[in-house]
Amino acid sequence: MNRDTIIVLGIPIDNLSMDEAISSIFSMVDDYATDGRARQVATVNVDFVVNTLSWRLKNIRHPELLDILRRADLVTADGMPLVWISRLLGIPLKERVTGADLVPRLAKEAAKRQKSLFLLGGRGDVAEQAADELKGRYPDLKIAGIYSPFVHVEGEAIAVAEEEDERIVDKVNRSGADILLLAFGNPKQEVWFDRNRDRLKVPVSIGIGGTYEFIVGTVSRAPEWMQKSGLEWIFRITQDPKRLIKRYFVGFFKFGIMVWPAIMYYRYRRFRYRLSHGNDPSQGDRRMGETATLKGNIAEIMFPERLDAPFLETSREKLKEQLGAATSVVLDFDQTRFIDSSGLGYIAKIWNRDTTGGKAVHLVGVGPELVHFFKLNRVWDLFSKGVFKDVEEVLQQLKEKNAVSPSNFVIEPRAGYVSVSLFGRLDAPEIQRINRDSILTDIGGENCILDLEGLDFIDSSGIGFLIKIQKHVSKNGKSCILCNLPDNVRQMLSITKVMPLFQIAKDMAGAEKGLKKFG
């Protein structure tokens, strides 16, 4: 929360130099000794963004990957196009921090600090070659381990991925490594870390894609002047034109189409703000409104007229203090007329930190223009269910929520089948928490309808459990039907290539009709 973070198409990017990124990573290594929490670093480029998002504002191509990036502990800009876009959005990133540059720098610093690296992933023996190369450069470097397994993040195999991951995680944990380098490629490396986050005993894990190939020279780096000018992609195409020409041109075109509306609307709002405040936009009020404790330790933060980088620079510590003790937070935008990318990044950080920690975050005073701004910047999916008219409505909602708090699974025997209703998030941490055997026992040898209407989010681990339910039911000669699929859940079934495994109905009536047909 102390770092400056901007938002590019709904994805948070930390505004750090290479030196600052290195320092942050080793600070996270030290923090592990205090809290024992495994942390994630992601290096994001244009290809990453395109793989995550879709052309349409309302749709997300890979909901799980977007969720992972939003919850990552550090996200760096691995590519000059992201740096260029940040300038157009008003908050220039200090520099790009690529995996190919980051890993050698990490190795050098790790050797000085007597910290160890574990190289996981990579094709063939390239990880061993990379380890030898890094040891040659930095003789004091400790290599805790090298392993190149195959991991599953899609298809029917994700139902048994947890068991397959167990031996990999055990090998990594027994190594005592301080930093884990994940080279499975995007999005496999990010998904693999997220589903094993709670089992890993390594302080920091970093997704580095094809960095091993750069280290050993299998893939050549562009001349330094091309790297600094943002033309490295042209050099890369000349190295492997058949594979890369379509990827780069389609990716850049799609990225440009997606980001241009957000840039234009930001500049339009800045222009309008300047018209009403003169040529110097700093004339706008950056003073934060009074913060009040409402009820039950609920904090209301009244944001100023300009929620931007200068305001955050002077108010971040005060905000941190006020937010820290609150069990629920109300963010009031009634006075706010202008938000830059840094302000947007701060709001997203609050949302993800507090909701991940079990706290409730609510937004009030959100007018139509601000809603449009959130949509173009692809963060409306984060906030939409937490927007209320005023504080009184928030308090009423909290009262009702405390009165009725359903568990993630509600299982009800009915005539001829068992109904299983799912609520909230069905992700890797939740899968670890619930008693899966008990759920399968409750379903028994009956037909089953899985009602997903109340499901806010599902990741590949959650889908793996749905496959286990389906297999359990079919083993007994019965049918399992999914119904009321939210768009993001349907997209996850599609992106993980498991849709053909399930019978799917539009609603409960259709599912019941399907059971009669197959029964």
N, C-alpha and C positions, 0 to 999 in steps of 0.2 A: 504493500500500500504506500510505501515511501517513494517508490520509483515512478517516474513519469511514463505513462502508458498511453498510447494512442490506439484508435480503432480504425482498421482498414477492412471494410466490408464485413463487419461483425466479428473480426478476429483481432484480439489484443496483441499489440507489438510493443515490447519494452524499448524505450528510447535510451539505449546504452551504446557506448563505444566498445571496442574490443577489450580494452583494458578493464573497463567497468564490468563487462560480462564475465571476464575471468575472475575478477574479484568477487562478484556476486556468487558464482558457482562454488568457490572455495569457502565463502561464508555459509552457504547452504550445507556444505560438507561438515563444517563445524557445528551448525545448528542441529544436525542429526544426533549429536551426542547428548543434546538437551531434551529433544522431543521424540526421537526415534521415528520421524516421519520421512518416508522416501519421497524425494522430490523429482520433478520432471522438467527438462529443458527441451524446447522444440525450436528448430531452425526452419523458418517458413519462407518459401519463395513463391513465385507466381504459379508454378505447377501445383504447389500445395493448395493455394487458394482456389484454383480452378477445380481441383479434385474434391474440395470441400463443398463448394457452392454450386448453384444451378443458375441458369439464365434468368429465371423468374424470381421476383422479389419474395414471393410467398413460399417458394419451395427451397429445400436444402438437399443437395445431392447426397451428402454423407453426414447425417445428424450426429452420429457417434463421434466422428472426427472433429466436428465443430465444437461439440461439448467438451472434448478432451483439450482442445487448444484453449478454450475459454478458461479451463481450470488449471492449465499448466502453470508451474511456478515461475518460469521464465520463457519468453518467446522472443527470438531475435529475427531480424530481417536478413534472410539469406538471399539477397538479390537487389541490384540497383533499382529495378522498377518500383519496388516498395518504397525505397528512399525517395524516388521522384514523386510518387503519389503522395507521400507524407508532406512534401513541400506544397503541393497543390491544395492539400487539406489544411494548411496553415501551421502545422507543427513539424518542422523538418527533423527527421531522424538523424542522429549524429553520424552514423555510418552503417554500412551493412556488416553483419557478423555471420560469415558463412561457416558451415561445418568444415569445409576443406582448410580454412584458416584457423578455426577454433581448436581443432584437435591437436595440431602440433604445438600451439601455444599452451594448451592445457597440459600436454605431456611435459613441456619444459618446466612449467610451474609446479607440476606434481613431483617432478624429480627434485626440485629445490625444497619442497615442503614434506618430502618423504610420504607422499600419498600414492595410492596404487590405482591402476586402470584394469578393467576387465573388458576385453574385446569380444562382443557377442554378435554373431551374424556374419554376413559377407559370403560371397560365392567361392566355393573351392577352398584353397588355402590362402586366400588373399589376406585374411585377418592375421595369420601367422607371419606372412611377409611384412604386413604393416607394423606388427609388433617388433619384428627384427629391425626394420628401418628406424622406428622411433627409439629403440634401445641403442642403435648405432649413433644417433644424434645426441641422445641424452643418456649416457651410461648409468646414471644413478636412478633412472626410471624403474619403478616396480610394476611389472606386469602380473597381476593377480591371477589371470586366467585367459584362455582363448577357447571359443567354442562356436561352431557354425551349424546349429541345428536348423531344421525346417519347422516353421510354426504355421498354424492354421488360423485364419481370421474370417473365413467365409466357407460356405457350403456345409454339408451335413457333418463334416468333421469337427465343427466348432462345438458340437454336443459333447465331445470327449477332449476338447482342448485343455480343459482344466487339469485333467489327469496327465496329459502330455507335458504341460507346462511345469508340473510339479518337480520333475527331475531336473529340468533346466534351472528353475529357481533355486533348487537345493544346491546345485553345482555352483551357481553364482554366489549364494549366501555363504557357503563354506569357504569360499575364496578369501573373504574378508575385504573385498574391494571397496575403495572409496568412491570411485566413479565408474559407472557402467556405460559403455559406448554401444548403442544399438544400431546395427547396420542391416536391418531387414527391409529398408525402403519404406516410403510413405504409401499408404497409411498403416502398413503392417506393424512397424516398430512402435508407433504411438498407441495402437490398439492393444498390442501385446503388453506394453508397460502398464496401461491403465487397468487391464483385467488382473494383473499380478501386483499392483501397487501395494496392497495390504500385506502381501507375503514377502516382498523383497526386503532384504536387510542391507541394502546399499544406499548410502546417503543421496546420491544424485545419479539419475539416468538421463542420457542425452541421445536423441535420435539424430543420426549423422548420415543416413542414406548411403551414397556411394563413395564416402570419403576415403575408405581404405584404398580404393583404386587410384585416387589422386596421390595418396601418400607413397604408394609403391611405384607410381609412374605408369600404370596400365592405361590410365586416362590422363592426357596431358592438360595442364593448366594453360590458360591463355596468357600472353604477355601481360605484364603488370599494368601497362598503359590501357589495355583493353579491359582489364578488370575494373580499374578505377573509373573508366568512362562508361561502364555499363554495357560494353560490347562483347563480353565474354561468351554470350549465347551464340554469337556469330561464329566464334572460334570453335565452340562445341559442335555446332552443326557440321562444320568442315571435317570433324573427326569421325562422325557417324551420321551422315546425311539421311540415310534410309530410315533410321529409327527416329531421329530427332527433328527433322524439318517440319513434319506435320505437328508434332508435339509442341514445338515452340511457336509456330505461326498461329495455330488454332488456339493455343493457350493464351498468347498475348492478345489476340483479337477478342476472345471471350472475356478476358480480364478487363480490357479497355471498355467493352460494352457494359460490363457490370459496374465498374467504378465511376464512369463518367457522370451519371446522374447524381451521385453523392457529391462529387466535386462541384458540379454546377450549382446544386442547391445550397451547398455550404457558402459558395462565393456570392450567391444571390442574397442569402440571409445576412452575410457580412456587409454587402452593399447597402441593403435596406437599413441595417443598424447604423451604418455611417451616415446615411441621409438624415436620420433622426437625432444623431449625436454629434454631427459635425465631422470634419475630416479626421479628427483624432478619436478613434474608438475607445481609447483609454478613459475618456470622460465618463463612460458608463460606470454605474455603481458596482464595485466589486465587494462591498461589505456584506458579510454573511448576516442573515437575519437571526433573531433570537432563537436559541435552541431550548426546547422545553421537554421535561419528562412528563408524558401524558398520563400513563396508567400502566402499572405493572412493569415498570422499567422500559417503556417504549420511548425511544428518542425521535424527535422530529427535527430534521435538518432543513432549514429554510435557505435554499440556495439564492445567491445574489442575481443581479441583472445579467452579469457576464460570468458564466461558469467556464473559465478558460485557464490556460497555463499560468499566467501571472497570479490569478486568484489562488490556485492550488499551491503555488510556490510559497505564498505567505500564510496559507490557512491549513495546509495538510496536517500538521502536528495537532492543531486544535481539533480538527475533524476526527483524527484518529482517537484522541482522548474521549471525545463525546460518543463516538460509535462503539468504543471498546466495551463499555459496561452494559450496553443495551441488549435486551433479549429480542426486541423487534425494532425495526427502523422505518420511519416515514420520511421520504425524500419529497420535499415540497418545492415545486417548480413554478409557483404562482407568480413570482417576481421575475423569473428568468426569461430573457429575451434573446440571448445568444449563447450558444455552446460550441466550443471548438472540439477538435478531435481528442485533445488531451482531457477535456472535461468529460467527453463521452467515454473515454477509457477509464476514467475514475469511477463513473457511475457503474460501469460494467464490473469493475473490480469489487466494488461494494456488494453488488448483487451476487456475484459468484462466491466471494468469501463468506458472506453471511448465510446464503441459502445452503451452501455446502456444509457449513457448520451447524445447520439446523435452525438458524434464525429466519424470521420472516422479514421481507423487505417489501415496502409498499410505496407507490408513487401517487402523489396528488398534485392538482394544479397543472395537469398535462393538457395543453390546448391542441387544436388540430394541426397547427404548424409544427409543433414539437413531435407529434405523432408521425407526421410525414417525414420529418428529419430522421427519426428513429428507424422508420421503414427503409428509407433510401440507404442508410448505413447498416442495415441488416441486423439490428439489435432488437427490433420490436418483438420478436419471438421470446426474448428474455423477459421483457417487461409487461407484455400485454395482459397477462392474467393477474398482475399485481397493481393495476392502475385503478384508482378509485376517485370519486368526485371530491371528497373531503375527508378530514381526519375522523369525523363522526362515523362515516361509512366504514372506514378501516377498523375502528373499534368494534362495530357491530359484527363485521366479518370475522374478526379474531374470536369474539365471544361465541359465534355459531360454530367455528372450526374447533374450538376447545370442547364444545358440547358433543360433537360428533367427529370422531377421529378414526376412520376405518383403517384396518390393517391392510397390507399390500395385497393379500389374498383373502377373498371372502368365498367360501365354498358352501354351496347349498344343494342338497339332494332334491331332485324334482322327478316328476313322473317320466321314467324312461331314460333319464340322463342326470349327470351332475353338472351344475352351473358353477364356473369359477370366474369370479370378477376380479380384475386386477386394477390397482390404483397407484398413483404416484410414479416413482422411478423404479424400474427393474434393471439394475445395473450390477456390475461386479461386486461392489460392497454389499448391496442388498442380497445378492445371491449367496454370499458368504454368511450372511446373518440369519437367513430363514432356514427352517427345517424342511429341506426338500423331500426327504424320505417320508415325513409326516404328510406332506401335501399329496404325494403319490398314493399313500395309503388311504387318505380320505377320498380320493377319486376312485380307488378300488378298480373293479373290473367292469365299470359302467361306461356308457357313452359319455362324452364330455363336450361341453360348449365353453370355450374361453372367451369371455366378454372383455374386450380391451378398451372399452369406451373411456374408462377413467385413468388410463395409462398415459402419463405425461411424457415419458421417455423410456426407451429400451436400448441397451447396447448389445454387442454380440454375445456377451455372457448370458444376458437375459434371454436372447433368442436361443442359445444353446439349451437353456432349461425348458423352453417351450417345445423344442425338438424332443427332449427326454420325456415330456408329458405325452407328446404325440406317439412316441414309440411305446411307452407304457400302455397306452390305451389300445393301440393297434395289436400289441402282443396278446391281448385278451380278446381279439376278434371284434373290437368295437371301433366306433368312429370318433374322431376329435375334430371339431370345427371351430375356427376363429371367426369372431364377428365384431362389428363396430370398431374397425381399425382406424385410429387417427392417421392423418397423412404422414407424419414423421415415422410412425411405427410401420406403416405400409412401405415407406421408402427404405427403412432399415432391412426389412425382409427382402426387398429387391436388391439392395446394394450388397448384401451378404449372400445372395444367390440361393436362398432357401425357400422362396415363394412356392415352387412346385411341390415342396414337401407337405404343404398344408391344404386342407379344404377351407375355403374362405367364403363367408356369407356377409351380406350387407348389414344385416341387423339380427336381433334375436329371433324374430319371426322366421326369417330366411334360414337361420341355423336350425331351428326346430323342424322346418320343412325338409331341410337336407338330411337330418337324422332319420326322418320317416322314409325318405327315398332310399337311403343306404341301409336302413335297418330291416 
